[in-house]
Amino acid sequence: MQQAGIHGEAPVARSEGDGEFKVADAAIAHIGRLTDKRRAEGKATEAIRIGLRGGGCDGFSYVFEWADKPAGKHDHVLEFDNGAGGTVRLFIDKKSMLYLKGTTLNFVTGLMGHGFKFENPNVKGACGCGESVQF
């Protein structure tokens, strides 16, 4: 997991619960910035829903979208201090958590751009475009 960003910072992961899902400090900070921007625009900022949906060339695609509330009582609700006095919340449904166990969500920057990256040890294969995965 020692993939450095453009600034040479190694990601530091924060675990939630029993360590099933980790979020790197860079991802927490970026989600915090996105939340602040949406809040300034008057948009809902309750949490980000993370999960998996069937589809794509390899079978599953990651879900990463804004959510107003947990989808159900079985959702995992993860909270992280963003270091700026705020809290970052993530919702992950129970079924997706089975495939996301051990995953670290990171935010990487480099010469080819920037974005969120799922570092998932359960993935058996991925398509060439990087938008879908196989388990």
TORPA-4810 file (N, C-alpha, C, O; in nm, 3 decimals):
<nodes>
NODE_1_0.080_-0.118_0.000_0.000_0.000_0.000_0.086_0.126_0.000_0.030_0.235_0.011_M
NODE_2_0.211_0.118_-0.011_0.299_0.234_-0.004_0.309_0.305_-0.139_0.419_0.334_-0.185_Q
NODE_3_0.196_0.333_-0.201_0.194_0.408_-0.326_0.188_0.556_-0.293_0.089_0.605_-0.238_Q
NODE_4_0.293_0.627_-0.326_0.300_0.768_-0.291_0.227_0.853_-0.393_0.223_0.819_-0.512_A
NODE_5_0.169_0.961_-0.347_0.106_1.056_-0.436_0.210_1.150_-0.494_0.330_1.134_-0.469_G
NODE_6_0.167_1.247_-0.569_0.258_1.341_-0.633_0.337_1.421_-0.531_0.447_1.469_-0.560_I
NODE_7_0.283_1.435_-0.412_0.351_1.509_-0.307_0.440_1.420_-0.222_0.499_1.466_-0.125_H
NODE_8_0.450_1.292_-0.257_0.537_1.200_-0.186_0.483_1.153_-0.053_0.558_1.102_0.030_G
NODE_9_0.354_1.170_-0.031_0.294_1.130_0.096_0.245_0.985_0.087_0.169_0.951_-0.003_E
NODE_10_0.288_0.903_0.179_0.238_0.766_0.184_0.099_0.769_0.246_0.077_0.840_0.344_A
NODE_11_0.004_0.693_0.191_-0.131_0.694_0.248_-0.134_0.634_0.387_-0.071_0.531_0.414_P
NODE_12_-0.206_0.698_0.474_-0.226_0.647_0.610_-0.372_0.606_0.618_-0.461_0.690_0.600_V
NODE_13_-0.398_0.481_0.647_-0.536_0.432_0.650_-0.591_0.437_0.791_-0.521_0.409_0.889_A
NODE_14_-0.717_0.472_0.800_-0.788_0.469_0.928_-0.891_0.358_0.918_-0.969_0.354_0.823_R
NODE_15_-0.892_0.272_1.015_-0.986_0.160_1.015_-1.115_0.198_1.085_-1.117_0.286_1.171_S
NODE_16_-1.220_0.130_1.046_-1.349_0.145_1.112_-1.390_0.007_1.162_-1.374_-0.092_1.092_E
NODE_17_-1.443_0.002_1.283_-1.491_-0.125_1.337_-1.378_-0.223_1.353_-1.277_-0.194_1.417_G
NODE_18_-1.394_-0.340_1.294_-1.293_-0.445_1.306_-1.192_-0.441_1.191_-1.125_-0.540_1.164_D
NODE_19_-1.182_-0.327_1.124_-1.084_-0.314_1.017_-1.133_-0.366_0.884_-1.052_-0.391_0.795_G
NODE_20_-1.263_-0.385_0.868_-1.316_-0.437_0.742_-1.293_-0.342_0.625_-1.270_-0.388_0.513_E
NODE_21_-1.300_-0.212_0.649_-1.286_-0.113_0.543_-1.200_0.001_0.596_-1.226_0.053_0.705_F
NODE_22_-1.100_0.040_0.520_-1.009_0.146_0.563_-1.020_0.263_0.465_-1.050_0.244_0.347_K
NODE_23_-0.994_0.382_0.516_-0.994_0.501_0.434_-0.866_0.577_0.460_-0.835_0.609_0.575_V
NODE_24_-0.791_0.605_0.355_-0.665_0.678_0.369_-0.693_0.823_0.403_-0.797_0.878_0.364_A
NODE_25_-0.601_0.885_0.475_-0.616_1.026_0.512_-0.640_1.115_0.390_-0.719_1.209_0.397_D
NODE_26_-0.572_1.085_0.279_-0.589_1.166_0.158_-0.734_1.159_0.108_-0.788_1.259_0.061_A
NODE_27_-0.796_1.041_0.117_-0.936_1.026_0.075_-1.029_1.099_0.170_-1.124_1.164_0.126_A
NODE_28_-1.003_1.088_0.300_-1.086_1.158_0.398_-1.080_1.309_0.374_-1.182_1.377_0.375_I
NODE_29_-0.960_1.360_0.352_-0.944_1.504_0.329_-1.017_1.548_0.203_-1.081_1.653_0.202_A
NODE_30_-1.007_1.468_0.096_-1.072_1.508_-0.029_-1.225_1.500_-0.018_-1.296_1.586_-0.069_H
NODE_31_-1.275_1.397_0.048_-1.420_1.389_0.070_-1.465_1.509_0.153_-1.573_1.564_0.129_I
NODE_32_-1.385_1.548_0.250_-1.417_1.667_0.330_-1.426_1.792_0.244_-1.517_1.874_0.262_G
NODE_33_-1.333_1.807_0.150_-1.337_1.923_0.059_-1.460_1.918_-0.031_-1.525_2.021_-0.052_R
NODE_34_-1.492_1.799_-0.083_-1.612_1.785_-0.167_-1.739_1.816_-0.087_-1.832_1.879_-0.138_L
NODE_35_-1.742_1.771_0.037_-1.857_1.796_0.124_-1.873_1.946_0.148_-1.985_1.999_0.141_T
NODE_36_-1.764_2.015_0.177_-1.770_2.160_0.200_-1.821_2.233_0.075_-1.900_2.326_0.085_D
NODE_37_-1.774_2.190_-0.041_-1.817_2.253_-0.167_-1.966_2.232_-0.189_-2.037_2.326_-0.224_K
NODE_38_-2.014_2.109_-0.170_-2.157_2.080_-0.188_-2.241_2.158_-0.087_-2.347_2.211_-0.121_R
NODE_39_-2.194_2.164_0.036_-2.267_2.238_0.139_-2.279_2.386_0.101_-2.384_2.447_0.121_R
NODE_40_-2.172_2.444_0.047_-2.173_2.584_0.004_-2.271_2.606_-0.112_-2.324_2.715_-0.129_A
NODE_41_-2.295_2.501_-0.191_-2.389_2.508_-0.303_-2.532_2.477_-0.260_-2.624_2.480_-0.342_E
NODE_42_-2.551_2.446_-0.131_-2.683_2.416_-0.079_-2.732_2.276_-0.112_-2.853_2.250_-0.109_G
NODE_43_-2.640_2.184_-0.142_-2.677_2.046_-0.177_-2.662_1.954_-0.056_-2.591_1.986_0.039_K
NODE_44_-2.731_1.840_-0.061_-2.726_1.742_0.047_-2.584_1.688_0.063_-2.515_1.661_-0.035_A
NODE_45_-2.542_1.673_0.189_-2.406_1.628_0.217_-2.401_1.523_0.328_-2.301_1.513_0.398_T
NODE_46_-2.507_1.447_0.345_-2.515_1.353_0.457_-2.399_1.253_0.457_-2.333_1.234_0.560_E
NODE_47_-2.373_1.189_0.342_-2.268_1.087_0.337_-2.241_1.048_0.192_-2.309_1.091_0.100_A
NODE_48_-2.139_0.966_0.176_-2.109_0.906_0.046_-2.143_0.758_0.057_-2.102_0.691_0.151_I
NODE_49_-2.219_0.709_-0.040_-2.252_0.566_-0.048_-2.143_0.499_-0.129_-2.111_0.539_-0.241_R
NODE_50_-2.086_0.393_-0.070_-1.985_0.312_-0.136_-2.039_0.171_-0.145_-2.097_0.119_-0.050_I
NODE_51_-2.019_0.109_-0.259_-2.066_-0.028_-0.274_-2.030_-0.085_-0.410_-1.943_-0.034_-0.480_G
NODE_52_-2.098_-0.191_-0.445_-2.079_-0.258_-0.573_-2.213_-0.279_-0.640_-2.314_-0.303_-0.573_L
NODE_53_-2.214_-0.270_-0.772_-2.332_-0.302_-0.853_-2.289_-0.399_-0.961_-2.176_-0.394_-1.010_R
NODE_54_-2.380_-0.486_-0.997_-2.354_-0.575_-1.108_-2.347_-0.495_-1.237_-2.426_-0.402_-1.258_G
NODE_55_-2.253_-0.531_-1.323_-2.241_-0.462_-1.450_-2.097_-0.439_-1.487_-2.005_-0.474_-1.413_G
NODE_56_-2.077_-0.379_-1.602_-1.942_-0.355_-1.651_-1.888_-0.477_-1.722_-1.951_-0.583_-1.719_G
NODE_57_-1.774_-0.463_-1.784_-1.720_-0.574_-1.863_-1.668_-0.690_-1.779_-1.653_-0.801_-1.831_C
NODE_58_-1.641_-0.667_-1.650_-1.589_-0.775_-1.566_-1.685_-0.821_-1.458_-1.649_-0.904_-1.375_D
NODE_59_-1.806_-0.769_-1.456_-1.906_-0.821_-1.363_-1.954_-0.726_-1.256_-2.073_-0.728_-1.222_G
NODE_60_-1.866_-0.643_-1.199_-1.904_-0.551_-1.093_-1.843_-0.414_-1.117_-1.732_-0.403_-1.170_F
NODE_61_-1.915_-0.311_-1.078_-1.864_-0.174_-1.081_-1.877_-0.115_-0.942_-1.972_-0.144_-0.870_S
NODE_62_-1.781_-0.032_-0.905_-1.788_0.035_-0.775_-1.892_0.146_-0.779_-1.910_0.213_-0.880_Y
NODE_63_-1.961_0.164_-0.667_-2.056_0.273_-0.647_-1.987_0.375_-0.558_-1.928_0.340_-0.455_V
NODE_64_-1.995_0.500_-0.597_-1.939_0.609_-0.519_-2.027_0.729_-0.547_-2.006_0.800_-0.645_F
NODE_65_-2.127_0.753_-0.459_-2.225_0.857_-0.486_-2.275_0.920_-0.356_-2.261_0.860_-0.249_E
NODE_66_-2.333_1.038_-0.366_-2.388_1.105_-0.248_-2.516_1.036_-0.205_-2.593_0.988_-0.289_W
NODE_67_-2.539_1.032_-0.076_-2.659_0.969_-0.020_-2.715_1.057_0.091_-2.641_1.116_0.169_A
NODE_68_-2.848_1.065_0.096_-2.915_1.144_0.199_-2.929_1.068_0.330_-2.930_1.128_0.438_D
NODE_69_-2.940_0.934_0.320_-2.959_0.853_0.440_-2.920_0.709_0.408_-2.911_0.672_0.291_K
NODE_70_-2.896_0.629_0.510_-2.867_0.487_0.484_-2.984_0.422_0.410_-3.100_0.458_0.432_P
NODE_71_-2.952_0.327_0.322_-3.056_0.261_0.244_-3.140_0.167_0.329_-3.256_0.142_0.297_A
NODE_72_-3.084_0.116_0.435_-3.157_0.024_0.521_-3.089_0.009_0.655_-2.981_0.062_0.679_G
NODE_73_-3.155_-0.065_0.742_-3.102_-0.080_0.877_-2.975_-0.165_0.882_-2.906_-0.166_0.984_K
NODE_74_-2.944_-0.236_0.773_-2.826_-0.320_0.772_-2.703_-0.251_0.712_-2.596_-0.311_0.703_H
NODE_75_-2.719_-0.126_0.670_-2.604_-0.052_0.618_-2.500_-0.030_0.726_-2.534_-0.007_0.842_D
NODE_76_-2.375_-0.037_0.687_-2.265_0.002_0.775_-2.253_0.154_0.763_-2.248_0.206_0.652_H
NODE_77_-2.250_0.223_0.873_-2.233_0.368_0.874_-2.096_0.394_0.937_-2.076_0.371_1.056_V
NODE_78_-2.003_0.443_0.856_-1.867_0.466_0.901_-1.845_0.616_0.914_-1.886_0.693_0.827_L
NODE_79_-1.781_0.658_1.021_-1.753_0.799_1.043_-1.604_0.819_1.069_-1.541_0.743_1.142_E
NODE_80_-1.549_0.924_1.007_-1.407_0.956_1.022_-1.393_1.105_1.046_-1.462_1.185_0.983_F
NODE_81_-1.305_1.142_1.136_-1.273_1.282_1.161_-1.187_1.329_1.044_-1.084_1.269_1.014_D
NODE_82_-1.229_1.439_0.978_-1.154_1.485_0.862_-1.036_1.574_0.899_-0.967_1.625_0.810_N
NODE_83_-1.011_1.594_1.027_-0.896_1.673_1.070_-0.919_1.822_1.066_-0.835_1.899_1.113_G
NODE_84_-1.032_1.865_1.010_-1.062_2.008_1.002_-1.184_2.042_1.086_-1.252_2.142_1.063_A
NODE_85_-1.211_1.958_1.186_-1.325_1.982_1.274_-1.455_1.925_1.222_-1.560_1.946_1.283_G
NODE_86_-1.450_1.853_1.113_-1.570_1.794_1.056_-1.564_1.643_1.056_-1.463_1.584_1.094_G
NODE_87_-1.672_1.582_1.013_-1.681_1.437_1.006_-1.717_1.394_0.865_-1.804_1.454_0.801_T
NODE_88_-1.649_1.292_0.818_-1.680_1.230_0.689_-1.757_1.103_0.718_-1.713_1.020_0.798_V
NODE_89_-1.874_1.087_0.654_-1.955_0.967_0.675_-1.965_0.887_0.546_-1.978_0.943_0.437_R
NODE_90_-1.958_0.755_0.560_-1.973_0.663_0.448_-2.081_0.562_0.481_-2.090_0.516_0.595_L
NODE_91_-2.163_0.529_0.383_-2.262_0.421_0.396_-2.219_0.308_0.305_-2.190_0.330_0.187_F
NODE_92_-2.215_0.186_0.359_-2.183_0.068_0.279_-2.287_-0.039_0.311_-2.305_-0.075_0.427_I
NODE_93_-2.354_-0.089_0.207_-2.456_-0.191_0.231_-2.391_-0.324_0.268_-2.275_-0.349_0.235_D
NODE_94_-2.467_-0.406_0.336_-2.416_-0.532_0.393_-2.358_-0.624_0.285_-2.253_-0.685_0.306_K
NODE_95_-2.427_-0.635_0.171_-2.381_-0.725_0.065_-2.249_-0.677_0.005_-2.159_-0.757_-0.020_K
NODE_96_-2.238_-0.548_-0.019_-2.113_-0.494_-0.076_-1.997_-0.513_0.020_-1.884_-0.537_-0.023_S
NODE_97_-2.023_-0.503_0.150_-1.916_-0.516_0.249_-1.849_-0.653_0.240_-1.731_-0.667_0.272_M
NODE_98_-1.924_-0.755_0.197_-1.863_-0.888_0.180_-1.748_-0.884_0.080_-1.648_-0.952_0.098_L
NODE_99_-1.763_-0.805_-0.026_-1.660_-0.794_-0.130_-1.557_-0.685_-0.099_-1.448_-0.686_-0.156_Y
NODE_100_-1.592_-0.593_-0.010_-1.503_-0.482_0.021_-1.418_-0.505_0.146_-1.338_-0.419_0.183_L
NODE_101_-1.435_-0.619_0.211_-1.359_-0.649_0.332_-1.209_-0.644_0.302_-1.160_-0.709_0.209_K
NODE_102_-1.137_-0.565_0.381_-0.993_-0.551_0.362_-0.954_-0.441_0.264_-0.835_-0.418_0.241_G
NODE_103_-1.051_-0.374_0.207_-1.026_-0.269_0.107_-0.984_-0.139_0.173_-1.030_-0.105_0.282_T
NODE_104_-0.897_-0.066_0.105_-0.861_0.069_0.145_-0.904_0.163_0.033_-0.870_0.144_-0.083_T
NODE_105_-0.980_0.266_0.071_-1.017_0.372_-0.023_-0.911_0.479_-0.012_-0.884_0.530_0.097_L
NODE_106_-0.850_0.513_-0.125_-0.744_0.612_-0.126_-0.777_0.721_-0.226_-0.864_0.702_-0.312_N
NODE_107_-0.713_0.833_-0.217_-0.721_0.939_-0.317_-0.579_0.961_-0.364_-0.492_0.999_-0.286_F
NODE_108_-0.555_0.939_-0.493_-0.420_0.947_-0.547_-0.411_1.059_-0.649_-0.507_1.089_-0.720_V
NODE_109_-0.294_1.120_-0.655_-0.263_1.220_-0.756_-0.134_1.180_-0.823_-0.043_1.127_-0.759_T
NODE_110_-0.126_1.207_-0.950_-0.006_1.171_-1.025_-0.004_1.242_-1.158_-0.087_1.329_-1.185_G
NODE_111_0.089_1.206_-1.242_0.104_1.269_-1.372_-0.016_1.246_-1.463_-0.044_1.328_-1.551_L
NODE_112_-0.086_1.135_-1.444_-0.200_1.102_-1.531_-0.332_1.152_-1.475_-0.438_1.123_-1.532_M
NODE_113_-0.329_1.227_-1.366_-0.452_1.280_-1.310_-0.467_1.244_-1.163_-0.371_1.206_-1.096_G
NODE_114_-0.590_1.256_-1.116_-0.618_1.228_-0.976_-0.755_1.164_-0.963_-0.840_1.176_-1.052_H
NODE_115_-0.776_1.095_-0.852_-0.906_1.035_-0.828_-0.902_0.935_-0.713_-0.797_0.904_-0.658_G
NODE_116_-1.021_0.887_-0.681_-1.034_0.786_-0.576_-0.994_0.651_-0.632_-1.023_0.619_-0.747_F
NODE_117_-0.929_0.572_-0.549_-0.883_0.439_-0.590_-0.919_0.338_-0.481_-0.889_0.359_-0.364_K
NODE_118_-0.984_0.231_-0.522_-1.016_0.120_-0.432_-0.901_0.021_-0.438_-0.874_-0.037_-0.544_F
NODE_119_-0.833_0.001_-0.327_-0.725_-0.098_-0.319_-0.785_-0.221_-0.252_-0.782_-0.235_-0.130_E
NODE_120_-0.840_-0.309_-0.336_-0.921_-0.421_-0.288_-0.846_-0.553_-0.308_-0.823_-0.594_-0.422_N
NODE_121_-0.808_-0.620_-0.199_-0.733_-0.746_-0.212_-0.819_-0.862_-0.262_-0.765_-0.968_-0.293_P
NODE_122_-0.950_-0.845_-0.270_-1.039_-0.953_-0.312_-1.058_-0.961_-0.462_-1.115_-1.058_-0.511_N
NODE_123_-1.012_-0.862_-0.536_-1.032_-0.855_-0.680_-0.947_-0.962_-0.749_-0.828_-0.974_-0.723_V
NODE_124_-1.010_-1.037_-0.837_-0.941_-1.142_-0.913_-0.901_-1.093_-1.051_-0.811_-1.150_-1.113_K
NODE_125_-0.967_-0.989_-1.100_-0.935_-0.934_-1.232_-1.006_-0.802_-1.252_-1.103_-0.772_-1.183_G
NODE_126_-0.957_-0.724_-1.347_-1.018_-0.595_-1.378_-1.013_-0.573_-1.528_-0.925_-0.626_-1.597_A
NODE_127_-1.106_-0.495_-1.579_-1.109_-0.468_-1.722_-1.001_-0.366_-1.757_-0.943_-0.304_-1.668_C
NODE_128_-0.976_-0.349_-1.883_-0.872_-0.257_-1.929_-0.901_-0.112_-1.897_-0.808_-0.033_-1.875_G
NODE_129_-1.028_-0.074_-1.893_-1.062_0.065_-1.866_-1.057_0.096_-1.716_-1.059_0.213_-1.677_C
NODE_130_-1.051_-0.007_-1.633_-1.042_0.013_-1.489_-1.174_0.047_-1.422_-1.175_0.083_-1.304_G
NODE_131_-1.284_0.037_-1.493_-1.415_0.073_-1.437_-1.490_-0.043_-1.378_-1.588_-0.022_-1.306_E
NODE_132_-1.448_-0.166_-1.403_-1.519_-0.280_-1.344_-1.418_-0.386_-1.298_-1.304_-0.391_-1.345_S
NODE_133_-1.464_-0.469_-1.204_-1.378_-0.569_-1.143_-1.448_-0.705_-1.138_-1.569_-0.716_-1.155_V
NODE_134_-1.366_-0.807_-1.115_-1.415_-0.944_-1.107_-1.370_-1.003_-0.974_-1.257_-0.981_-0.929_Q
NODE_135_-1.461_-1.080_-0.911_-1.429_-1.145_-0.782_-1.430_-1.295_-0.798_-1.405_-1.367_-0.701_F
</nodes>
